[in-house]
Amino acid sequence: MKRDRSIGWLLALSVLCAGCAQPSPQRPSQRMNGTAQTGAPAADSATLALLELNRQLASSADRQLAQWVNTQDLPYALYEAGTWMAVTDKGDEASATPAHGQECTVHMRVSDLDGHLLWDSETTSRIGMNELPQAVDANIGSLHRGAKARLIAPWYSAFGLKGNGVVPPYENVIIDIELK
């Protein structure tokens, strides 16, 4: 009987010790469940499906813009951020082009591909600081003061999947810019 009681205590003690050996709870940012060793979230099927849909939408926008550009008279070239650009006025070529972080004033007229004006704005922004649409931010550094250009921008580098309140979501746009 004494031996059975000793075995029972020994068994209870081992269960208690095993319970104490479990790791302490972690904050969500420290959890490794569903996370690769690099700290990047593991891709689940819903995430992969959304990424594929996004890739297809972007590819469709790129094809649409390439077809649209081929019907135009201006000499467009494909630049950064999937943007087609035609410089319509070179401006003061003796002036320096804006550097990353430099503040400059940009006048933007945004239209849909049918030419309907959606937005007209003049803003002072710092280049390369995500204060302008990506299509403008990525390409304005090649222009001189007084230069004018027409950008044909896909939705993903213009105003994105949310738009901006005036420009609708997923809208491929024409952005006429002037670097002041």
C-alpha positions as CSV (number, residue, x, y, z in Angstrom):
1,M,0.0,0.0,0.0
2,K,2.8,2.3,0.9
3,R,4.5,1.4,-2.3
4,D,1.4,2.3,-4.4
5,R,1.1,5.6,-2.6
6,S,4.8,6.3,-3.4
7,I,4.2,5.5,-7.1
8,G,1.2,7.8,-7.1
9,W,3.2,10.7,-5.7
10,L,6.0,10.0,-8.0
11,L,3.6,10.0,-11.0
12,A,1.9,13.2,-9.8
13,L,5.3,14.9,-9.3
14,S,6.5,13.8,-12.8
15,V,3.2,15.2,-14.4
16,L,3.8,18.5,-12.5
17,C,7.4,18.7,-13.6
18,A,6.4,18.0,-17.2
19,G,3.9,20.8,-17.1
20,C,6.5,23.2,-15.8
21,A,8.8,22.4,-18.7
22,Q,6.5,23.9,-21.2
23,P,7.6,27.3,-22.6
24,S,6.0,30.4,-21.1
25,P,3.4,32.2,-23.2
26,Q,4.8,34.6,-25.7
27,R,3.6,37.8,-27.1
28,P,2.2,37.4,-30.6
29,S,5.2,39.1,-32.3
30,Q,7.5,36.4,-30.8
31,R,5.5,33.4,-31.8
32,M,7.1,31.1,-34.4
33,N,3.8,29.2,-35.2
34,G,3.1,29.7,-38.9
35,T,6.2,31.8,-39.3
36,A,9.4,30.8,-41.0
37,Q,12.8,31.1,-39.3
38,T,13.3,34.4,-41.1
39,G,10.3,35.9,-39.3
40,A,8.2,36.2,-42.5
41,P,4.7,34.9,-42.2
42,A,4.0,31.5,-43.7
43,A,1.9,31.8,-46.9
44,D,-1.5,30.2,-46.5
45,S,-3.7,29.3,-49.5
46,A,-5.8,32.5,-49.1
47,T,-2.7,34.7,-49.2
48,L,-1.3,32.9,-52.2
49,A,-4.6,33.3,-54.0
50,L,-4.7,37.0,-53.3
51,L,-1.1,37.4,-54.5
52,E,-1.9,35.5,-57.7
53,L,-5.0,37.7,-58.3
54,N,-3.0,40.8,-57.7
55,R,-0.3,39.6,-60.2
56,Q,-3.0,38.9,-62.8
57,L,-4.6,42.4,-62.3
58,A,-1.2,44.1,-62.6
59,S,-0.4,42.1,-65.7
60,S,-3.8,43.0,-67.2
61,A,-3.2,46.7,-66.5
62,D,0.3,46.5,-68.1
63,R,-1.2,44.9,-71.3
64,Q,-4.0,47.5,-71.4
65,L,-1.5,50.4,-71.1
66,A,0.9,49.0,-73.7
67,Q,-2.0,48.7,-76.2
68,W,-3.2,52.3,-75.3
69,V,0.3,53.7,-75.7
70,N,0.6,52.1,-79.2
71,T,-2.4,54.2,-80.4
72,Q,-0.9,57.5,-79.3
73,D,1.2,60.0,-81.2
74,L,3.7,60.9,-78.4
75,P,7.0,59.0,-78.2
76,Y,6.4,57.1,-75.0
77,A,9.0,54.9,-73.3
78,L,8.6,52.4,-70.5
79,Y,10.1,53.7,-67.2
80,E,10.2,52.7,-63.6
81,A,7.1,51.5,-61.7
82,G,5.5,50.2,-65.0
83,T,5.0,53.8,-66.1
84,W,5.1,55.0,-69.7
85,M,6.5,58.5,-70.0
86,A,6.8,61.1,-72.8
87,V,8.6,64.3,-72.1
88,T,6.7,67.1,-73.8
89,D,8.9,70.0,-72.7
90,K,12.5,69.5,-71.5
91,G,12.4,72.6,-69.3
92,D,15.7,74.3,-68.2
93,E,18.2,71.7,-69.1
94,A,20.9,73.7,-67.4
95,S,19.2,73.2,-64.0
96,A,19.9,70.1,-61.9
97,T,17.4,67.3,-61.7
98,P,15.9,66.8,-58.2
99,A,17.8,64.6,-55.8
100,H,16.3,62.1,-53.4
101,G,14.8,63.9,-50.4
102,Q,14.9,67.3,-52.2
103,E,11.7,69.4,-51.9
104,C,10.2,70.5,-55.1
105,T,6.8,71.7,-56.4
106,V,4.9,69.5,-58.9
107,H,1.8,70.3,-60.7
108,M,-0.2,67.2,-61.6
109,R,-3.3,66.9,-63.8
110,V,-4.8,63.3,-63.5
111,S,-7.2,62.0,-66.1
112,D,-8.6,58.7,-67.0
113,L,-7.6,57.0,-70.2
114,D,-10.6,58.6,-72.0
115,G,-9.2,62.0,-71.1
116,H,-11.7,63.0,-68.4
117,L,-10.0,65.2,-65.8
118,L,-10.2,63.5,-62.4
119,W,-7.9,65.7,-60.3
120,D,-5.8,68.8,-60.6
121,S,-3.3,69.6,-57.9
122,E,-0.1,71.5,-57.2
123,T,1.9,70.2,-54.3
124,T,5.3,70.7,-52.7
125,S,6.8,67.3,-51.8
126,R,10.1,65.6,-51.1
127,I,11.3,63.3,-53.9
128,G,11.6,59.7,-53.0
129,M,9.7,60.0,-49.7
130,N,6.4,58.5,-50.8
131,E,4.7,61.8,-50.7
132,L,3.7,61.6,-54.4
133,P,2.1,58.7,-56.3
134,Q,4.8,56.1,-57.0
135,A,4.6,56.6,-60.8
136,V,5.5,60.3,-60.3
137,D,8.0,59.8,-57.5
138,A,9.9,57.2,-59.4
139,N,10.3,59.2,-62.6
140,I,10.4,62.9,-61.7
141,G,14.0,62.7,-60.8
142,S,14.9,62.5,-64.5
143,L,13.3,65.9,-65.2
144,H,14.7,69.4,-65.0
145,R,13.0,72.5,-63.6
146,G,10.2,73.7,-65.9
147,A,10.0,70.3,-67.6
148,K,6.6,68.8,-68.5
149,A,5.9,65.1,-69.1
150,R,2.9,62.9,-69.6
151,L,2.9,59.7,-67.6
152,I,0.6,56.8,-68.3
153,A,0.5,54.9,-65.0
154,P,-1.0,51.6,-64.1
155,W,-3.3,51.6,-61.0
156,Y,-0.7,49.8,-58.9
157,S,1.8,52.7,-59.2
158,A,-0.7,55.5,-59.4
159,F,-3.5,55.6,-56.7
160,G,-3.8,51.9,-56.0
161,L,-6.6,49.7,-54.9
162,K,-8.2,52.4,-52.7
163,G,-7.9,55.4,-55.0
164,N,-7.6,58.8,-53.3
165,G,-11.3,59.8,-52.9
166,V,-11.3,61.5,-56.4
167,V,-9.5,59.0,-58.5
168,P,-11.3,55.6,-58.3
169,P,-9.7,52.4,-57.1
170,Y,-7.9,50.3,-59.8
171,E,-7.8,53.3,-62.2
172,N,-5.1,53.4,-64.9
173,V,-4.4,57.1,-65.4
174,I,-2.8,59.8,-67.4
175,I,-0.7,62.1,-65.2
176,D,0.5,65.3,-66.8
177,I,3.2,66.7,-64.6
178,E,5.2,69.9,-64.6
179,L,8.2,70.3,-62.3
180,K,8.2,73.9,-61.1
